Amino acid sequence: MTADRLPRAGEARGLHYALGYSGSGTQMSVYMGQNMARAMDGDSAANPLRGPAWRAIPRHLGPPWFLPLVGAYYWALDWVS
């Protein structure tokens, strides 16, 4: 899931990606898999998600150190309920 809930697809340092479907992944992933295969074959116009740049999450730098704390918080909520 991306911060703005918009999917992204492209290429970075030789790695092609299509991700961030934010809940609509089943349908979109098959479509984007076909289009990214065409993009990897040289047809850059085949990627309908090209363009929007990744925006940084405000005030967040480095690895996500806070994720274990978030997981523990939700585990505790599950245990209490």
Buried (B, 14 or more C-beta within 10 A) or exposed (E): EBEEEEBBBBBEEEEEEBBBBBEEBEEBBEEBEEBBEEBEEEEEEBBEBBEEEEEEEEEEEEEEEEEEEEEEEEEEEEEEE
